[in-house]
């Protein structure tokens, strides 16, 4: 017996009694994630109870993270400066600048953990992968690019995935600048030895941050402009997350302003597919991005340049 072309694991039972695995397979993953969040999916599985040994149910697996543009301010050498070839870029705390730069980004503390899954290896932990993370500061500016902070390289760093496939960064909560939903950029590389060449990235994507947390953070000093900017955008109409409202990119965030926040996201990486994100050039350049290799004259948060569309 089958339902919608799918074999029923319990042919003698009613459709509603086919088990949690069958139910989750029937639901669209996007709608499930939007309703309960990626982390709650695991909790939901735990609440379904045991299944008969003869059951053909299989556990839900993480989907491949959507490919996205790296935007006009990657700092990976694809559009001007390359922070990835500098000594000291492999670090956990990305709040201070490193090398000859001395500035430190101020803002509400945030710890970001990305859990990498190797989809080409059955969803196993992607041990040894290198992850480059970068995002704007609380004023909406990007180090290396935005007016007044071109000499800084804070809020950029690399971590190597541990045995659990996890990387963790100590940072601040980013601003919301005009035209974009609050986000964090990241690139995944096969290993530390490949990070100096942006063309070797095997995944490029962005992390979206929940509105209720953004509302709390943006009441704090230094984030004043984010209040107005956030009111003018939504996940549904964002030009990166809008296709599915960030279903696979919306972080689970806990914490408080006083103690800081912890953001986490499970990231499925499939090395058998061709990466389509990153810093595009020529006719494929992201809307509003400067030509590759030429840094913009200004940047988000700076008076000489408009905010990027990405």
Secondary structure, DSSP 8 states (H G I E B T S, - for coil): -EETTEE-SSTTS-GGGS-HHHHHHHS-HHHHHHHH-HHHHHHHHHTT----TT---------B----B--TT--BSSSS-BGGGSTT-B-SB-SB--TT---B--SSEEEEEEEEEEGGGTTEE-TT-EEEEE---TTS--TTTSTT-TT---SEEEEE--TTSEEEEEEE-----TTS-SEEEEEEESSGGGTT-GGGEEEEEEEE--HHHHHHHTTSTT-HHHHHHHHT--TTT-TTTTTTTTTTTB-EEEEETTTEEEEEEEEEE-TTS----B---GGG--TT---TTS--SS-TTSTTS-----
